[in-house]
Amino acid sequence: MGKAIHFGGGNIGRGFVGEFLHEAGYEVVFVDVVDDLIANIQKTPSYDITEISEDGEKTKTIDNYRALNSKTNEADVVEEIATADIVTCAVGPRILQFIAPVIAKGLDSRSVSHPLAVIACENAINATDTLRGHIEKKTSAETLSSRAVFANCAIDRIVPNQPPNNGLNVRIEKYYEWVVEETPFKKFGVDHPNVPAIHWVETLDPYIERKLFTVNTGHATTAYYGHLAGKKTIAEALQDKQIRDTVHKVLDETASLIINKHGISEQEQKEYVDKIVGRISNPYLEDNIERVGRAPVRKLSRNERFIGPASQLAERGLKFDALLGAIEQALRFQNVPGDEESEELAKILKEQSAEEATRTLTELEKDHPLYSHILERVQAVQGESK
């Protein structure tokens, strides 16, 4: 069928993207910098994916893959990219800048006639555009425009904490959504990759914002309120009526933005919200509060799941009170063991003034209609530690 290069050998890479590239018939080459992980993938001929739902569990076996360490074998990675059909990644938005140079070298080395499809599968808006921006700095405009097609996507699948000693096996939610824009391929005059799991669309924006401002906003809101309430899992937190009602109030606000901005009907969005809350309430996922809440600095940033919808609601003169409450709880997610960003958040709130911390975390301009409201919440949280 062809060859797919996937950056990121973690649970999302193996248990979401890797699964569907494998099912599409691609040989998958996993690329990572973690020595032990790469060695484990190299020596293990197959692994299992267990899809979890309220109907029970279903296990699939994944094989026909290889693994390379881009830190120690960059030349081999470049060679693989030079002859690949598709490059995907699930490394985290902040790591895109570090994988861009090797992708650029791979593009420079390509001699095959068809362009490389590049799709960044990150929980961030237009992550492929971000990746392309980093690659642009490392190769020529002619190479970029003639040898690659860059397509943004929206992904949605919950990967909970894994059981100890699970090896490469991945337990994962059965439900998934992988939406990719088709337009860049049409503009280039080529067919998009034949991956049955992908839902191809003309315009991605409604799907990206609906997913980010419903799934991710709801998930993180549950985690931050659950953390302060001493809950252990997302399902446990949502069994608490007060937390569940609060999550629905937050998602009522983001729904008003999605309906107002994208023309999605109120009924369709309500059904989507109910489905999402039902999914993340699934006790079979055993999804840990700390896992979902980690990286609060990123999650409080300008275009992310809280400030993103709240700022747009403020600009439209629509209600955002419940989102402010969720933002305040996120500010309290500090010094959580194993989460460097929660330590970074504590440091910012301790060492910077309220004005500086608000700008650092949210990148909001002082005259933005949301700014003063966030400033008040920052001041309140800072006041608790004095």
N, C-alpha and C positions, 0 to 999 in steps of 0.2 A: 504493500500500500504506500508506504513512505516512511519518513523519519521525522520525529518530533523531538525537539530539545526543550527540556523543562528545567528552569532554574528554581531550585528550592526542593530539597528532598524530604521536607517535613510532612506532617499529617495531611495538610491541604494539598500539597503537591502529589503525594502518593494516593491519597484517599478521595480526591475530587478530580483534579485535572488529569492526573495519571490514569485514573480509572477510565475516564471517557475517551482519552486519546488511545488507550489500549483497545477499548471496545470499537473504536473507529478503524482499527487495523494498523495503527502506527507502531513502529518500533520506537520506544521511548528512551531517550538518553537523559537521565537525571544529572543535573550539575549543581554542586554545592561546595562549600569550603570547610565543612565540618569533617575532619579526617575519619573519625569513627563511624559516622553515618554513611559516608561514601564507601568505606571498606565493608560495612555491613550489607549495603545494597549490592556491591560487587560480588560478594560471596554467597548471596541468597538468591536462588534461581526463581523463586516466586513468593508472593505474600498474599494474605487474605484481606478482603474488605468486607466487613459485616455491616450491612445497612439495618438501622434500627427504626422501628415504627411501632405504633400501638398494636399493629397486627402481628408483631413478632420480629424475628430476625432472619435475614437472608445473607448468605455468604458467597462471595465471588472470589475467584483466584486470578491474580494478575501476574503475567510473565512477559517474556519478550522485551526486556529492558536491559539497559546497561547504566553505568554511573561513572562520572568523571569529576575529579577535584580541580576546580578552576584556579585554585591557589597554586597547586603544584604541577598541574598539567594543562596550562593555558593553551599551549600550541595545539593540543589534541582537541580541546573545546572549539577553538577557532576552525579547525579542519572539519569538525562535525557540523558547525553552523554553516560552513561554506557549501555543504551538500544537503542541508536539511530542507524540509518543506514548511515547517512551522516552528516558531519559538514562542513558548509561553513562560510565565513566571508566577510564583507565589512566594515572594521573599519579604514582603512588607514594603510600604511606600518609601521608607527612608533608605532602603538598600538598592533601589533602582539605579542610583548614580554609580554604584559599584559594579553592577553587572553590565552597564552600558558600554564600557571600553572593549570588553571581549566580544560583545555582539557587533560593535563597529568593525573590529578586526575581521570577524567572520564575514560581514557584508563586503568588506574590501577584497576578501579572498574568493568571493563567489564567481563561478564561471557558468553555472547552470542557467538555462534560459528563463525559467519561471521565477517570479519574485518570492522572497521569504515572507510568510505571513507572521506578523508579530502581534501577540495579544497578551497584555499584562493583566493577570487575574488577581487584582488586589482589591482590598476593601477601601477604595478611594475613588473619587470622581475623576474620570478621564486619566487613569493611571498610564495608559499606553501613550497618550500625548506627553505625559511627564517623562516617560522612558525615552521617547523619541527626542525630546529636548536635550537629554543627556547624551544620546548617541550623536546628535548633530554636531556636538563640540569635538567629536573624535573622528569624523569622516567628512567627505565632501557632500555638498548638496546634490550633486549629480548621482553619486552612489546611493544616497538615501532615497532619492525619488525614483530611481530605475531598478533597484534591487530588492526593495522591501515594500510591503503594504502594512500599514499600522492601523489597527482597529481597536477601538475602546470596547470595554465590556462591563457588564454588571454580573456579579456572582453572588449566590446565596446558598449556603449549606452549612449547617452547624456541625463542627467537629469538636466533641466534648473532650474533657480530660481522658486520657487513655489508661487502661488498666496497667498495673506494674508488670514488667517482664513481657510486654506484648510484642516486642521485637518490631518488625516492619509492619505487622498487621495493624489495620486501622478500623476502629469502630466509628461509625458516621451516621448522621441522620439520613433516612431514605429520601426525603424531599430535597430537591435541588432546583436551582434556576441558574442558567448560564446564557445570558443574552449578549449578543455581539452585533455591532453595527456592520451592515452589509455594504453600505455606500462606498467606502474606500476601495473595495474590490471592484465594484462596478466602474468607478472612476478610472481605475488602472486598466480595466478591460479584461479582467481574469475572473475565473470562478473562485468563490470562497472555498476554504477547506471543507471536505466532506466529513463533518463530525456530527453524527445524529443527535447528540445531547445538546448541541448549541441551537438556540432559538435566534435566528437572524432577523434583524429589524432595520428599517430605514433610518429611524431616529431613536437614539439611545437615551437622551436626557430624561424623559419621563420614567423610564425603567430604573435608571441609576438613582434618581432622587427618591422615587417611591420606595425602592429597596433600602437605601441608606437611611432615609428619614422615618422608616417604619421598622424594619427588622433591626437595624443597628441602634437606632435611637431607643426603641423599646427594650432591646436586650441590655444595653448599657444602663438605662434608667433602672431596670430591675436589679442589676448588679449593684449599683451605687446605693440605692435604698436598702437592698438586701444586706449589703456589707455593714451599714450602720445599724441595722436591726439584728445583726449577729447570725444571719442565715448562712447556710453552707452551700446550697445549690439554688439555681434559678427556679427550678420547679418548687422548691420549698418556699422561696420568697413569694412566688405568685399564688401560693395557697393562702397567704396573708391577705385578707380582703382589702386592707388599707393600701398595701403596696400595689395590688392588682388594680384597684380603682385609680390610683395615682398614675400608673402606667397608661391606662386607658385615657386619662385626662391629657397626658402628654401627647398621645397618639391622635387624640381628637384635634389638637392644635396642628400637628404636622399634616394631618389629613386635610385641614382647611387650606393649607398652603398648596398641597398637591392638587386638590380639586380646583382651586382658584387659578393656579399657574398652568397646569397641564390639561385641564378640561376632562379629567377623569371623573366619572359620575360619583355622586355621594354614596350611592348604594354599592358600587363596585369597590370603592375604597374601604367602606365599612366591612365588606366581606373579606377583603384582603387583610385588614387589621385583625379581625376575629381569627382568621386562619393563622396569622403570625403569632398572636398571643397563645393560641392553642398549641402551636408547634413548640414554642420555647417553654411552655408549661409541661412538656412531656417528661415525666419522671424517669423514663427509660434512658434518656440521654445522660442523666447524672452529671449535668453541666455545672461546673464549679464557679462560684461567685468571683473568686480571685482571677480565674482565667478570663472571664468575660469583662471584668473591670480593668484589667491591666492596660498599661500605656495611656494613662489619663491625660497626659500633656498633648499627645496627638489627638485624642478624642475631644479635647476642648479647643482645638485649633479652628481657624476661620471657616474652612469649608467642610468641616466634619459634621457629625451627627447631632450636635447640640447648637453650636453657634450658627452653623449653616442655615437650618430652618428658622431659628429664632431671629436671626438678622433679616431674613427675607420677610418674615411675618411683621417685624417692626417697620420695615420699609413700606409695607402695604397697609399699615395701620390695623393689623389683625392681632388677636390675642396671643400672648406667649407666656402667660404667668406660670403655667405648669412646667414649661421648659426651663424657666428660671429656677424653679425648685430642683429640677434634675441637675442643672448646672452647679447649683450650690452643693448638692450631695457629691457630685464628681470632684469638686474642690476639696472635699474631705477625704478622698481616697488617697491617703498619704502613708508613706513608709510601710507599704505592704511587703512582706518578705518575698524576695525573688522578683520583684518588679522595680527595675531601675527608674522608670519614669515616675512611679509614685514617690520615690525618694527625691527625684528632680523637682516634682511639684511642691513637695514640702520645703525644699530649699528656696525655690522661687518665692513662695508665700512668706517665708521667714525673712529673706534678705532684701526683698524689693518692696517699695512702697505699693500701696493699692493701685495707684495709677500705672506704675511700671509693670506690675504683675498682670494687670488687665491687658495692657498692650502686648506684653510678652506672650501671654497664653492665647489671646483671641485675635490679635492683629487688627482689632477694630479701631477706626478713627475716632477721635474724641467727639466729633460732631455727629457720629452715627446714632440713630435713635435707640439703638440697643445698648450703647456704651455705658451710660449712666446707671442702667439697671444691673449690668454685670459688675460694675464698680462697687455698687452697694453690697452685692453678694460676696465679692472678694473681701471687702472690709469686714463683713460679718464673720467670715471664716477666719480671717487673720486675728480678729478680736478674741476669738475663742482660745487662742494659744498664748495670750498675754497674761 
